[in-house]
Amino acid sequence: MDKMVMDFVRYYPALIHNTVYIGLIMAGFVALSGCIRFGIAVWRRHKSIYPPATSQMEDH
C-alpha cells in the first residue's frame, strides 16, 4: 500500500501534466475543426452554393 501511495505521489506531476496536455490537444482539435467548418460555411455562402437558412428567408 505504501509503495502505491509513494508511486502516486512521485508520478502525480507527470499525471497532471499529461492530463492537461491531452485536454489541450483535444480542445485545440475542436477549435481548429470548428474554424475550418465555419470557414467552409462562409465560403459557400459567399459563393452562393447554398441558400441562407430558412429563418433568414422568412418575412417577419
C-alpha positions, 0 to 999 in steps of 0.5 A, spaced: 500 500 500 505 504 501 509 503 495 502 505 491 501 511 495 509 513 494 508 511 486 502 516 486 505 521 489 512 521 485 508 520 478 502 525 480 506 531 476 507 527 470 499 525 471 497 532 471 501 534 466 499 529 461 492 530 463 492 537 461 496 536 455 491 531 452 485 536 454 489 541 450 490 537 444 483 535 444 480 542 445 485 545 440 482 539 435 475 542 436 477 549 435 481 548 429 475 543 426 470 548 428 474 554 424 475 550 418 467 548 418 465 555 419 470 557 414 467 552 409 460 555 411 462 562 409 465 560 403 459 557 400 455 562 402 459 567 399 459 563 393 452 562 393 452 554 393 447 554 398 441 558 400 441 562 407 437 558 412 430 558 412 429 563 418 433 568 414 428 567 408 422 568 412 418 575 412 417 577 419 
